[in-house]
C-alpha cells in the first residue's frame, strides 16, 4: 500500500504556488476555502480527501497551463497513461498488459484507501474533541470505499 508522505505533498503544493507567485491567502480565496484549511494542507499538517487533491490539481493545471493530476500531487508521479495498453496487447494476452492492468488497479485502490483513511482519522479526531468537550459523539460521515459509486 502506498502511504502518502505529507512532507513531499507539502513541497509539491508549495512549489506549484511559488511558480504562480501567489500567497496562501490568494490561493485559498480562489479555491473558496479558509486560509487555515489551505495552510494545513500545504503545510503537511493534515491529509485531505482525494476530491480535494483533485480540486487543487484542477486549480494548478488551469493556472500553470500544464496538466497536473491529483495522483501527481499525492504521489509525486504521473498516473500511468491508460492508452499505453493497446487492443493488440489485450488480444495477445501479453504479460505486460496484465502487469499494467494490475498496477493501475493497485494504484486506484491505494488512492481510495488513503482518502478513506484521511476521512476516518478526521472523523475520529472530531469525535475525540466532542467527547473531551462533553458533547455526545455523532456517527462519522465516512463512506466505506466499497460504497463509493464509480
Buried (B, 14 or more C-beta within 10 A) or exposed (E): EEEBEBEBBBBBBBEBBEEBEBEBEBBBBEBEBEBEBBBBBBBBEEBBBBEBBBBBBBBBBEBEEEEBBBBBBBBEEEBBEEEEBEEEBEEEEBEEBEEBBEEBEEBEEBBBBBBBBBBEEBBEEBBEEEEEEEEEEEEBEBEEBEEEEE
